[in-house]
């Protein structure tokens, strides 16, 4: 081990020297490097660790009243090198508690008492209410010391009224449909960077959870069907034989199967006929668990091979209100998205056994589940479906911390949307977020992408999380070329899936995976700020053609796309990647050989935000 450490140290020193001047390194990250939990090369360090837990959920839900009563049994394993004397919990439903600080707008009529804790037991000791310190969606309590490698058992009996309005990722959809998320007390993440994750859930910033195992039993009236994270364990006892057979066929069929039809809904012959039913779902190595219920939704299902080597298939479901016309095509959009993700971009086998698109009131992703509202435009249905399914990889497969760095998953879902939506509908040009990125650049809220998510304000809350990082990924893809980019991305994903990467892990992994030190770009694009404005300063005739001088008003590298119009009416295009700015700052010269005379030069591209268009065209005499 000492010999490995010495050799590793030499490699790290070598990499560090080659990476000069390098990227900023926070004190927390410096500590992680020193402790060996992370490496400067972007790999998990030899001492990397993360905690985990097994969750047993026993949930009773009343769709008529919205009352959810549950018992959560947690078997928590401390893999850290620290002895834990406190445990922090997340009480997400307290977002709807009166008096709690929140960023989302919630109607006064939807505010209530939040989570009612009937009992909390640590080990064999039931805690008194005074031992529980609750502040909004956070709760912590002292516990008998949990040494490294030890387990602690936690049991919580609780209840709360699920919101019927003010739908923030969860709640009532209509009289017979609910999407239930953020619904159970869970132990917060304890990691090597921050210790306990103490960021409260305020309705804006999203996920950061440990990878855990879930065994959930959900009981509700027999006329309701349930879809959830994980694999259903008792299909045959819940459904009529014909329905169960359709599900089984869908899991093996490339064709779309109508699992629940209008005729089934009218006849009522879907469930077992019992007054109440308990649904048992199991999932492993996932960061969250959600479920949805309905007594009147249609269900279309299909499946496809997502891994050519193993032949593994993923089932794709669309579950929706028959009145929502856009949803009849969602099953096709979803299937094509899973196929594109597995074989085109990012060309990584879809990691889960199924993905369900549920017709709800949101635009939100969960492991194996998506809660999407109906939309009027077909193009919007495509982009929404792609975006939310793409999240299956980021943040769920990759485990990024959205409470601090939303761009590490939203940026990927955005580039996934840009690239995959035109594969589904070739006539589409998805320019989601490009225009506001340009128009708001250089304004007070246009802070660096690396600004922590809770500190983002105004327009920056959107642009810093979605289009700006996506553009950074897109520009690196263009710079490296598709194959080298995917090689680097696969290097990152191969090292960090099922773990908790931070930004430096991504940057360094991409450098090593591509064999190129791209710190010059990472630093300027992700840590820099300023107005985005490319312009044509001049076009000068040379002995063998022309020389174009392009100016950049910010320090951010942008691709350069020129359209040249010749006096004979013909046109051609010139493209330069971000590499043109590697050793330049404000100005570059682009030579072009031709014996023809140029009439006009135009600068610009759909995916290059530009605040000032007035300097993008030059007419030559």
C-alpha positions as CSV (number, residue, x, y, z in Angstrom):
1,X,0.0,0.0,0.0
2,X,2.8,2.4,0.8
3,X,4.5,1.7,-2.5
4,X,1.2,2.3,-4.3
5,X,0.8,5.6,-2.4
6,X,4.3,6.7,-3.4
7,X,3.8,5.9,-7.1
8,X,0.4,7.5,-7.0
9,X,1.9,10.6,-5.4
10,X,4.4,10.9,-8.2
11,X,1.6,10.6,-10.8
12,X,-0.4,13.3,-9.0
13,X,2.5,15.6,-8.9
14,X,3.2,15.1,-12.6
15,X,-0.5,15.7,-13.4
16,X,-0.6,18.7,-11.2
17,X,2.4,20.3,-12.9
18,X,1.0,19.6,-16.3
19,X,-2.3,21.2,-15.3
20,X,-0.8,24.5,-14.3
21,X,-2.1,27.1,-13.6
22,X,-5.0,24.8,-12.8
23,X,-8.5,25.3,-11.4
24,X,-9.4,26.8,-8.0
25,X,-9.3,24.2,-5.2
26,X,-11.5,24.8,-2.2
27,X,-10.3,23.9,1.4
28,X,-12.8,21.1,1.5
29,X,-11.4,19.6,-1.7
30,X,-7.8,20.1,-0.6
31,X,-8.7,18.1,2.6
32,X,-10.3,15.3,0.4
33,X,-7.1,15.1,-1.7
34,X,-5.0,15.0,1.5
35,X,-7.2,12.3,3.0
36,X,-7.2,10.2,-0.2
37,X,-10.9,10.2,-0.7
38,X,-10.5,11.9,-4.0
39,X,-7.6,12.2,-6.4
40,X,-6.3,15.1,-8.5
41,X,-6.6,12.9,-11.5
42,X,-10.4,12.9,-11.1
43,X,-10.7,9.4,-9.8
44,X,-12.2,8.3,-6.5
45,X,-9.3,8.2,-4.1
46,X,-8.0,4.9,-2.5
47,X,-9.8,6.0,0.7
48,X,-13.1,7.0,-1.0
49,X,-16.2,6.1,1.0
50,X,-19.9,6.8,1.1
51,X,-22.6,5.8,3.5
52,X,-25.7,3.7,2.6
53,X,-28.9,2.3,4.0
54,X,-31.6,-0.2,3.6
55,X,-35.1,1.3,3.7
56,X,-38.2,-0.7,4.6
57,X,-41.3,1.5,3.8
58,X,-44.8,0.5,4.9
59,X,-47.2,3.1,3.6
60,X,-50.9,3.4,3.8
61,X,-52.4,6.1,1.5
62,X,-56.0,7.4,1.3
63,X,-56.5,9.0,-2.1
64,X,-59.8,10.5,-1.0
65,X,-58.5,12.4,2.0
66,X,-54.8,12.6,1.0
67,X,-53.7,11.2,4.4
68,X,-50.5,9.3,4.2
69,X,-49.5,7.1,7.2
70,X,-46.2,5.3,7.2
71,X,-43.5,3.4,9.0
72,X,-39.9,3.7,7.9
73,X,-37.3,1.2,9.1
74,X,-33.8,2.2,8.2
75,X,-30.7,0.1,8.6
76,X,-27.9,2.7,8.2
77,X,-24.3,1.8,7.5
78,X,-21.5,4.2,8.5
79,X,-18.7,3.6,5.9
80,X,-17.0,6.9,6.9
81,X,-13.9,7.1,9.0
82,X,-15.7,9.3,11.5
83,X,-17.7,8.3,14.6
84,X,-21.1,9.8,14.2
85,X,-22.6,11.3,17.3
86,X,-25.5,13.0,15.5
87,X,-27.8,11.9,12.7
88,X,-29.4,14.4,10.3
89,X,-32.7,13.7,8.6
90,X,-34.8,15.2,5.8
91,X,-38.5,15.8,6.5
92,X,-39.4,16.9,2.9
93,X,-43.2,17.2,3.4
94,X,-42.5,20.0,5.9
95,X,-42.2,22.2,2.8
96,X,-46.0,22.5,3.2
97,X,-45.8,23.3,7.0
98,X,-47.0,26.7,8.1
99,X,-44.1,29.1,8.9
100,X,-41.4,27.1,7.1
101,X,-39.0,29.1,4.9
102,X,-39.5,28.2,1.2
103,X,-38.7,29.4,-2.2
104,X,-41.7,27.9,-3.9
105,X,-45.1,29.7,-3.9
106,X,-47.7,27.7,-1.9
107,X,-51.2,28.7,-1.4
108,X,-52.2,29.4,2.2
109,X,-55.0,26.8,2.0
110,X,-52.4,24.1,1.2
111,X,-50.3,24.9,4.3
112,X,-50.7,22.6,7.2
113,X,-49.0,20.9,10.2
114,X,-46.4,19.1,8.1
115,X,-45.0,15.8,9.3
116,X,-46.4,14.4,12.5
117,X,-43.9,12.1,14.1
118,X,-45.7,9.5,16.2
119,X,-42.4,7.9,17.3
120,X,-38.7,7.9,16.5
121,X,-36.6,5.0,17.7
122,X,-32.8,4.8,17.5
123,X,-31.6,1.3,18.2
124,X,-33.9,0.1,21.0
125,X,-34.5,3.6,22.5
126,X,-37.5,5.7,21.6
127,X,-36.6,9.3,21.6
128,X,-38.5,12.0,23.5
129,X,-39.8,14.9,21.4
130,X,-37.3,17.2,23.1
131,X,-34.4,15.1,21.6
132,X,-35.6,15.9,18.1
133,X,-34.4,19.3,16.7
134,X,-36.6,20.2,13.8
135,X,-36.0,23.3,11.6
136,X,-38.2,23.2,8.5
137,X,-37.2,20.3,6.4
138,X,-34.2,19.4,8.5
139,X,-34.1,17.4,11.6
140,X,-31.2,16.2,13.7
141,X,-30.8,14.3,17.0
142,X,-27.9,13.0,19.1
143,X,-27.3,9.3,18.9
144,X,-25.1,6.8,20.8
145,X,-21.7,6.9,18.9
146,X,-21.8,5.1,15.6
147,X,-18.2,4.0,14.9
148,X,-16.7,3.5,11.4
149,X,-18.1,0.3,9.9
150,X,-21.0,0.1,12.4
151,X,-24.7,0.0,11.6
152,X,-27.5,1.9,13.4
153,X,-31.2,1.0,13.1
154,X,-33.8,3.8,13.0
155,X,-37.6,3.4,13.0
156,X,-40.0,6.3,12.4
157,X,-43.8,6.2,12.6
158,X,-45.2,9.3,10.9
159,X,-48.1,10.8,9.0
160,X,-49.0,13.9,7.0
161,X,-51.7,15.2,4.7
162,X,-50.4,15.2,1.1
163,X,-51.1,18.5,-0.6
164,X,-54.2,18.7,-2.9
165,X,-53.1,22.0,-4.5
166,X,-49.9,24.0,-4.9
167,X,-48.2,21.0,-6.7
168,X,-44.5,21.2,-6.1
169,X,-43.2,17.9,-7.4
170,X,-45.8,16.0,-5.4
171,X,-49.5,16.0,-4.6
172,X,-53.0,15.6,-6.1
173,X,-53.2,15.6,-9.9
174,X,-57.0,15.2,-10.1
175,X,-59.8,13.5,-8.3
176,X,-58.3,10.0,-9.0
177,X,-54.6,10.6,-9.5
178,X,-51.7,11.5,-7.3
179,X,-48.0,11.7,-7.7
180,X,-46.3,11.1,-4.3
181,X,-42.7,12.2,-3.9
182,X,-40.5,13.5,-1.1
183,X,-42.9,11.6,1.2
184,X,-40.8,9.8,3.8
185,X,-38.3,10.8,6.5
186,X,-34.8,9.8,5.4
187,X,-31.3,10.2,6.6
188,X,-29.4,13.0,5.0
189,X,-26.1,12.5,3.1
190,X,-22.9,12.5,5.1
191,X,-20.0,12.8,2.8
192,X,-16.2,13.6,2.6
193,X,-16.7,17.2,1.4
194,X,-19.3,18.8,3.8
195,X,-20.0,16.1,6.4
196,X,-23.8,16.2,6.9
197,X,-25.7,17.9,4.1
198,X,-27.6,20.6,6.0
199,X,-29.0,22.5,3.0
200,X,-32.8,22.7,3.7
201,X,-35.2,21.7,1.0
202,X,-37.0,24.9,0.1
203,X,-38.9,23.7,-3.0
204,X,-36.3,24.9,-5.5
205,X,-33.0,23.0,-5.3
206,X,-33.5,19.3,-5.8
207,X,-31.7,16.1,-5.0
208,X,-28.8,14.8,-2.9
209,X,-29.3,11.4,-1.4
210,X,-27.3,8.3,-0.7
211,X,-27.5,5.3,-2.9
212,X,-29.8,2.9,-1.0
213,X,-32.0,-0.2,-1.2
214,X,-35.7,0.2,-0.9
215,X,-38.4,-2.4,-0.1
216,X,-41.7,-0.5,-0.2
217,X,-45.2,-1.8,0.6
218,X,-47.9,0.6,-0.4
219,X,-51.5,-0.1,0.7
220,X,-54.5,1.8,-0.8
221,X,-58.0,1.1,-2.1
222,X,-58.3,-1.8,-4.6
223,X,-59.6,0.3,-7.5
224,X,-56.3,2.2,-7.7
225,X,-53.2,1.1,-9.7
226,X,-49.7,2.1,-8.6
227,X,-46.5,2.8,-10.5
228,X,-43.2,3.4,-8.6
229,X,-39.5,3.3,-8.5
230,X,-38.3,-0.3,-8.5
231,X,-39.7,-3.6,-9.7
232,X,-43.2,-4.8,-8.7
233,X,-42.9,-8.0,-6.8
234,X,-46.5,-9.2,-6.7
235,X,-48.0,-8.4,-10.1
236,X,-50.0,-11.6,-10.4
237,X,-51.9,-11.1,-7.1
238,X,-52.7,-7.4,-7.9
239,X,-54.0,-7.5,-11.4
240,X,-56.5,-9.5,-13.4
241,X,-54.7,-12.3,-15.3
242,X,-55.2,-10.6,-18.6
243,X,-53.6,-7.3,-17.4
244,X,-50.7,-9.2,-15.8
245,X,-50.1,-11.0,-19.1
246,X,-50.0,-7.7,-21.0
247,X,-47.4,-6.4,-18.6
248,X,-45.3,-9.6,-19.1
249,X,-45.6,-9.3,-22.9
250,X,-44.6,-5.6,-22.9
251,X,-41.4,-6.5,-21.1
252,X,-40.4,-8.7,-24.0
253,X,-42.0,-6.8,-26.9
254,X,-40.6,-4.1,-29.2
255,X,-44.3,-3.2,-30.0
256,X,-46.5,-1.0,-27.9
257,X,-48.9,-2.9,-25.7
258,X,-52.1,-1.3,-24.3
259,X,-51.9,-2.6,-20.8
260,X,-54.9,-0.6,-19.5
261,X,-57.5,0.5,-22.1
262,X,-60.7,2.5,-22.1
263,X,-62.6,-0.7,-22.2
264,X,-60.8,-2.0,-19.1
265,X,-61.5,1.2,-17.2
266,X,-65.2,1.0,-18.1
267,X,-65.5,-2.6,-17.1
268,X,-63.5,-2.1,-13.9
269,X,-61.7,-5.4,-14.5
270,X,-58.2,-4.3,-13.7
271,X,-57.3,-5.1,-10.1
272,X,-57.9,-8.2,-8.1
273,X,-61.3,-7.0,-6.9
274,X,-60.2,-6.8,-3.2
275,X,-61.3,-3.8,-1.2
276,X,-57.6,-2.8,-0.6
277,X,-54.3,-4.0,-2.0
278,X,-50.7,-3.8,-0.9
279,X,-48.2,-3.2,-3.7
280,X,-44.6,-4.3,-3.1
281,X,-41.8,-2.6,-5.0
282,X,-38.1,-3.3,-4.6
283,X,-35.2,-1.2,-5.9
284,X,-31.4,-1.3,-5.1
285,X,-28.6,1.2,-5.7
286,X,-31.0,4.2,-6.2
287,X,-31.0,7.5,-4.5
288,X,-34.8,7.9,-4.1
289,X,-38.2,6.2,-4.2
290,X,-41.5,7.7,-5.4
291,X,-44.9,6.3,-6.4
292,X,-47.9,7.4,-8.4
293,X,-51.5,6.2,-8.3
294,X,-54.6,6.5,-10.5
295,X,-58.0,4.9,-10.9
296,X,-58.7,6.2,-14.4
297,X,-55.4,6.4,-16.4
298,X,-54.6,4.5,-19.6
299,X,-51.3,2.6,-19.6
300,X,-49.2,2.0,-22.7
301,X,-46.1,-0.1,-22.4
302,X,-43.2,-1.3,-24.6
303,X,-39.6,-2.4,-24.1
304,X,-36.3,-2.4,-25.9
305,X,-32.8,-3.8,-25.7
306,X,-30.5,-1.2,-24.1
307,X,-27.4,-3.3,-23.9
308,X,-26.3,-5.2,-27.0
309,X,-23.8,-7.3,-25.2
310,X,-26.1,-8.7,-22.5
311,X,-29.4,-8.3,-24.4
312,X,-30.8,-6.6,-21.3
313,X,-34.1,-4.8,-21.9
314,X,-35.8,-1.8,-20.4
315,X,-39.6,-1.5,-20.1
316,X,-41.0,2.0,-21.0
317,X,-44.4,3.1,-19.8
318,X,-46.7,6.0,-20.5
319,X,-49.5,6.3,-17.9
320,X,-52.0,9.1,-18.6
321,X,-55.4,10.7,-18.7
322,X,-57.2,9.8,-21.9
323,X,-58.2,13.4,-22.4
324,X,-54.6,14.5,-22.9
325,X,-54.0,14.1,-26.6
326,X,-50.2,14.7,-26.5
327,X,-49.7,11.7,-24.3
328,X,-50.7,9.2,-26.9
329,X,-47.3,9.8,-28.6
330,X,-45.3,10.1,-25.4
331,X,-44.7,6.3,-25.3
332,X,-43.0,6.6,-28.7
333,X,-40.9,9.7,-27.6
334,X,-39.9,7.9,-24.4
335,X,-38.9,4.7,-26.2
336,X,-36.8,6.6,-28.8
337,X,-35.2,8.6,-26.0
338,X,-34.1,5.5,-24.1
339,X,-32.8,4.0,-27.4
340,X,-30.9,7.2,-28.3
341,X,-29.3,7.4,-24.8
342,X,-28.2,3.8,-25.0
343,X,-26.8,3.8,-28.5
344,X,-26.2,7.4,-29.7
345,X,-25.7,9.9,-26.9
346,X,-24.2,9.4,-24.4
347,X,-24.1,5.9,-25.8
348,X,-24.4,4.3,-22.3
349,X,-26.8,1.4,-21.7
350,X,-29.9,2.8,-19.9
351,X,-29.3,1.7,-16.3
352,X,-32.8,0.8,-15.1
353,X,-35.2,-2.0,-15.7
354,X,-38.1,0.4,-16.5
355,X,-39.0,4.1,-16.8
356,X,-42.6,5.4,-16.3
357,X,-43.8,8.7,-17.7
358,X,-46.7,9.7,-15.5
359,X,-49.2,12.4,-16.5
360,X,-49.0,14.8,-13.6
361,X,-48.7,18.5,-12.9
362,X,-44.9,18.9,-13.1
363,X,-41.8,18.6,-15.2
364,X,-39.8,16.5,-12.8
365,X,-37.6,13.4,-12.7
366,X,-37.1,10.5,-10.2
367,X,-35.4,7.1,-10.4
368,X,-37.4,5.1,-12.9
369,X,-40.2,7.7,-12.8
370,X,-41.1,10.9,-14.5
371,X,-43.9,13.4,-13.5
372,X,-44.7,15.4,-16.7
373,X,-47.6,17.7,-17.3
374,X,-49.5,17.6,-20.6
375,X,-48.5,20.2,-23.2
376,X,-50.2,21.7,-26.3
377,X,-47.3,21.5,-28.8
378,X,-45.8,18.3,-30.0
379,X,-42.3,19.7,-30.0
380,X,-42.8,20.6,-26.3
381,X,-43.9,17.0,-25.5
382,X,-40.7,15.7,-27.2
383,X,-38.3,18.0,-25.5
384,X,-40.0,17.5,-22.1
385,X,-39.9,13.8,-22.4
386,X,-36.3,13.7,-23.5
387,X,-35.1,16.1,-20.8
388,X,-36.7,14.3,-17.9
389,X,-35.7,10.8,-19.0
390,X,-32.1,12.0,-19.5
391,X,-32.0,12.7,-15.8
392,X,-31.9,8.9,-15.3
393,X,-28.2,9.3,-15.8
394,X,-27.7,12.6,-14.1
395,X,-28.2,12.9,-11.2
396,X,-29.5,9.4,-10.3
397,X,-26.9,7.2,-11.9
398,X,-24.1,9.6,-11.2
399,X,-25.2,10.9,-7.8
400,X,-24.3,14.6,-8.1
401,X,-25.2,17.1,-5.4
402,X,-28.0,19.3,-6.8
403,X,-28.4,21.1,-3.6
404,X,-25.0,22.7,-4.4
405,X,-24.3,22.2,-8.1
406,X,-27.6,21.9,-10.1
407,X,-25.6,22.4,-13.3
408,X,-24.0,19.0,-12.9
409,X,-27.3,17.4,-13.9
410,X,-29.5,20.0,-15.4
411,X,-26.8,20.9,-17.9
412,X,-26.6,17.3,-19.1
413,X,-30.4,17.0,-19.4
414,X,-30.3,20.2,-21.5
415,X,-27.6,19.0,-23.9
416,X,-29.4,15.6,-24.0
417,X,-32.6,17.5,-25.0
418,X,-30.8,19.5,-27.7
419,X,-29.2,16.5,-29.3
420,X,-31.9,13.8,-29.0
421,X,-35.0,15.8,-29.7
422,X,-34.0,16.3,-33.4
423,X,-33.3,12.5,-33.6
424,X,-37.0,12.0,-32.8
425,X,-38.2,14.9,-35.0
426,X,-35.6,15.9,-37.6
427,X,-37.3,19.2,-38.4
428,X,-36.8,20.4,-34.9
429,X,-34.2,22.9,-33.8
430,X,-34.2,22.9,-30.0
431,X,-32.7,26.2,-28.8
432,X,-33.9,26.0,-25.2
433,X,-32.3,28.6,-23.1
434,X,-29.9,30.0,-25.7
435,X,-31.5,33.5,-26.1
436,X,-31.8,34.3,-22.4
437,X,-28.2,33.2,-21.9
438,X,-27.1,35.9,-24.4
439,X,-29.5,38.6,-23.3
440,X,-28.8,38.3,-19.6
441,X,-25.1,37.8,-19.9
442,X,-23.1,40.5,-18.1
443,X,-26.1,41.5,-15.9
444,X,-25.9,41.5,-12.1
445,X,-27.4,38.0,-11.8
446,X,-25.1,36.5,-14.4
447,X,-22.7,35.0,-11.9
448,X,-20.2,32.2,-12.7
449,X,-21.7,28.7,-13.2
450,X,-19.7,27.6,-10.2
451,X,-21.9,29.8,-8.0
452,X,-23.6,27.5,-5.4
453,X,-27.2,26.7,-6.3
454,X,-28.7,28.3,-3.2
455,X,-26.9,31.6,-4.0
456,X,-28.2,31.9,-7.5
457,X,-30.6,34.9,-8.1
458,X,-33.0,35.9,-10.8
459,X,-32.2,34.9,-14.4
460,X,-29.0,33.2,-13.1
461,X,-31.0,30.5,-11.4
462,X,-32.1,29.3,-14.8
463,X,-29.1,30.1,-17.1
464,X,-26.4,28.8,-14.7
465,X,-28.2,25.5,-14.1
466,X,-29.4,24.7,-17.6
467,X,-28.1,26.4,-20.8
468,X,-24.7,27.7,-19.7
469,X,-23.3,24.4,-18.5
470,X,-25.0,22.6,-21.5
471,X,-23.2,25.0,-23.8
472,X,-19.9,24.2,-22.1
473,X,-20.5,20.5,-22.6
474,X,-21.5,21.1,-26.2
475,X,-18.4,23.2,-27.0
476,X,-16.1,20.6,-25.5
477,X,-17.8,17.9,-27.6
478,X,-17.2,20.1,-30.7
479,X,-13.6,20.7,-29.7
480,X,-12.7,17.1,-28.9
481,X,-14.9,15.5,-31.6
482,X,-17.7,13.1,-30.9
483,X,-15.7,10.0,-30.3
484,X,-13.0,11.5,-28.1
485,X,-15.7,13.4,-26.2
486,X,-17.6,10.2,-25.5
487,X,-14.4,8.4,-24.5
488,X,-13.7,11.1,-21.9
489,X,-17.3,11.2,-20.8
490,X,-17.4,7.4,-20.4
491,X,-14.2,7.6,-18.4
492,X,-15.9,10.0,-16.0
493,X,-19.1,7.9,-15.8
494,X,-17.2,4.6,-15.4
495,X,-15.4,6.0,-12.4
496,X,-18.2,7.8,-10.7
497,X,-21.6,6.1,-11.3
498,X,-23.1,5.1,-8.1
499,X,-20.9,7.6,-6.2
500,X,-20.9,11.3,-5.4
501,X,-18.7,13.3,-7.9
502,X,-18.0,17.0,-7.3
503,X,-17.2,19.5,-10.1
504,X,-13.4,19.0,-9.8
505,X,-13.9,15.2,-10.3
506,X,-15.7,15.9,-13.5
507,X,-13.2,18.4,-14.9
508,X,-10.2,16.3,-14.0
509,X,-11.8,13.1,-15.3
510,X,-12.6,14.7,-18.6
511,X,-9.0,16.0,-18.9
512,X,-7.5,12.5,-18.2
513,X,-10.1,10.7,-20.3
514,X,-9.5,12.8,-23.3
515,X,-5.7,13.1,-22.8
516,X,-6.1,16.9,-23.1
517,X,-5.7,19.5,-20.3
518,X,-8.8,21.6,-20.8
519,X,-8.4,23.7,-17.6
520,X,-8.0,26.8,-19.8
521,X,-11.7,26.2,-20.9
522,X,-13.1,25.0,-17.6
523,X,-11.7,28.0,-15.8
524,X,-13.0,30.6,-18.2
525,X,-16.4,29.0,-18.9
526,X,-17.4,27.7,-15.5
527,X,-15.6,30.1,-13.2
528,X,-15.7,33.2,-15.5
529,X,-18.4,35.8,-16.1
530,X,-19.1,38.7,-18.5
531,X,-21.2,39.7,-21.5
532,X,-21.3,37.2,-24.4
533,X,-20.6,39.2,-27.5
534,X,-18.7,38.1,-30.6
535,X,-18.2,40.5,-33.4
536,X,-16.5,40.9,-36.8
537,X,-13.9,43.6,-36.4
538,X,-12.6,43.4,-40.0
539,X,-12.3,41.4,-43.1
540,X,-9.1,42.2,-45.0
541,X,-8.0,41.1,-48.5
542,X,-4.8,39.1,-48.5
543,X,-2.6,37.8,-51.3
544,X,-4.4,34.4,-51.3
545,X,-7.8,35.3,-49.9
546,X,-9.1,37.1,-46.8
547,X,-8.3,37.4,-43.1
548,X,-11.2,37.9,-40.6
549,X,-10.6,39.4,-37.2
550,X,-13.1,38.3,-34.6
551,X,-13.5,40.0,-31.3
552,X,-14.8,38.6,-28.0
553,X,-16.1,41.0,-25.4
554,X,-16.0,38.4,-22.6
555,X,-13.2,36.0,-21.5
556,X,-15.4,33.0,-22.4
557,X,-14.4,30.9,-25.3
558,X,-17.1,30.6,-28.0
559,X,-17.2,28.8,-31.3
560,X,-16.9,31.0,-34.4
561,X,-19.2,30.4,-37.3
562,X,-18.9,32.5,-40.4
563,X,-21.1,32.5,-43.4
564,X,-19.4,33.9,-46.5
565,X,-21.5,35.3,-49.4
566,X,-19.5,35.7,-52.6
567,X,-20.3,38.2,-55.4
568,X,-21.3,35.3,-57.7
569,X,-24.1,34.5,-55.3
570,X,-22.6,31.3,-53.8
571,X,-22.1,30.8,-50.1
572,X,-19.8,28.8,-47.8
573,X,-19.3,28.4,-44.1
574,X,-16.3,28.5,-41.8
575,X,-16.4,26.8,-38.4
576,X,-13.8,27.2,-35.6
577,X,-14.1,25.4,-32.3
578,X,-13.4,26.9,-28.9
579,X,-9.8,25.8,-29.4
580,X,-9.2,29.0,-31.4
581,X,-9.3,30.9,-28.1
582,X,-7.0,28.7,-26.1
583,X,-4.1,31.1,-26.4
584,X,-6.1,34.2,-27.2
585,X,-8.3,36.4,-25.1
586,X,-10.2,39.2,-26.9
587,X,-9.3,38.8,-30.5
588,X,-8.4,36.1,-33.1
589,X,-7.5,36.2,-36.8
590,X,-9.0,33.6,-39.1
591,X,-7.4,33.3,-42.6
592,X,-9.4,31.9,-45.5
593,X,-8.0,31.0,-48.9
594,X,-10.1,31.8,-52.0
595,X,-9.7,33.4,-55.4
596,X,-13.4,34.6,-55.3
597,X,-14.5,38.0,-54.1
598,X,-16.6,38.2,-50.9
599,X,-19.7,40.4,-50.7
600,X,-20.9,39.8,-47.1
601,X,-19.7,38.0,-44.0
602,X,-22.2,36.9,-41.3
603,X,-21.3,35.7,-37.8
604,X,-23.4,33.4,-35.6
605,X,-24.9,30.1,-34.8
606,X,-28.0,28.8,-33.0
607,X,-25.9,27.5,-30.1
608,X,-23.7,30.6,-29.7
609,X,-25.5,33.1,-27.5
610,X,-24.7,36.7,-28.6
611,X,-26.0,39.7,-26.7
612,X,-25.1,42.2,-29.4
613,X,-26.1,41.3,-33.0
614,X,-25.2,44.7,-34.5
615,X,-21.5,43.7,-35.0
616,X,-22.3,40.3,-36.6
617,X,-22.5,41.3,-40.2
618,X,-20.0,43.0,-42.4
619,X,-20.5,44.1,-46.1
620,X,-17.4,44.4,-48.2
621,X,-16.9,46.8,-51.0
